């Protein structure tokens, strides 16, 4: 995983959603919508300025997809955040 300032930081929900839309487009819109719904159920507010930790997001993705896939997804999310 790249060394990024976001790796252990907090990300506003709206920025996370935007980064996920760009970085995880490969999983398709239906799957991405399902991930968004799961994140919301677990307390990540994607349509607000409320911040969540990258550790929390990684843990949720690992729960859904497993450790290896979540690492790849987080790397793609970090890249999107850095390009924003």
Secondary structure, DSSP 8 states (H G I E B T S, - for coil): ----TTTTSEEEHHHHHHHHHHHTGGG-HHHHHHHHHHHHHTT--TTSS-EEEHHHHHHHHHHHH-HHHHHHHHHHHHHHHHH-
